[in-house]
Amino acid sequence: MGNHSDGTPTSSDAVAKAGHDEVDKFQDPGLPPHRLRLADTDPKAAKRAEHQVAWLFIISIVGTLIFFVGYFGVRLDDTLDTLRLQNTFLGIGVAFAMLGIGTGIVHWARALMPDHEVAEERHELRSEEDRLAAIQIIDDIVDETGIKRRPLIRNTLIGAVALAPLPAIAIFRDLGPLPGNALRHTLWKEGERLSRDPDGTPIRAADVTIGSAFHVIPESLNKLEHGKLNEKAKAVVLLMRLNPEDLNPSEGREDWAYNGIVAYSKICTHVGCPVALYEQQTHHLLCPCHQSTFDLTQECKVIFGPAVRPLPQLPITVDAEGYLVAQSDFHEPVGPSFWERG
Ligand code: FES
């Protein structure tokens, strides 16, 4: 084994030899030569970089302040314009707050902190000697960052880092108070006409063809003077028409549909996105946020995704003029699941 009959090496030998030679040829290239940066040799350039880093931290502070101006300063008045204005302030504020800190730290590290390469041996960190060495390394790092020598950077960094989490605290505050009865009642009531969103024109049952879907609001919504956005957010409904034989109503719900026309809350029971996609062939409703899928033929039972409750159904019928109307409000709270539902 190893040679052909004519004395030439077998191919496996040739490969092994070639690989061995490659290993022999490989040499540790070592660390690249250290190149000094402008700030390493020119104190003015170092000062300039220090100011740039401080400015980036100040931009972060300004970003946080912009967030609070939007959060506390913009009064929401039931119009989309104020909502958009506030969201613009919040978005720009958080973006500047995070970008300022991030780019400031990166610039600081690249321009001012020592950038010499260090090779560290790997071994277990057990002995007291190792522990002291580790502490020494941390001390060296703190020392090398220059944070003690550069109070301008230190102070602006402290300001930026102290302020940056405050928007999150403000947003968490909005998780309360508990919804209480707010999600239990909507504008729907007996005789309330179903109308098209957004123009509010009422819908005749005869106009709803099999396979069609409508985005629906209560007819009285557009007449509201206050709280329109909130009421709309709770009352939006999807209306679809199927073959009546495709529906499988449970006991007590047999008359909640009219001639195959069914109405379900459009607010996803996961975290409240609008369920806006209707798959006509499969009779599935899809939430675009996290792909929860609801089966219309099974009273919008969840068949896929993170939602755990079916979409609440709105019982409907027609009035004397043939317009679709609600029989009552929803029989359960709409929207995401929350504690204290029972
Ligand atoms: S909000 Fe609908 S799946 Fe998450």
Boltz pocket constraint, residues with backbone or C-beta under 6 A from the ligand:
constraints:
  - pocket:
      binder: B
      contacts: [[A, 268], [A, 269], [A, 270], [A, 271], [A, 272], [A, 273], [A, 287], [A, 288], [A, 289], [A, 290], [A, 291], [A, 292], [A, 305], [A, 306], [A, 307]]
      max_distance: 6.0
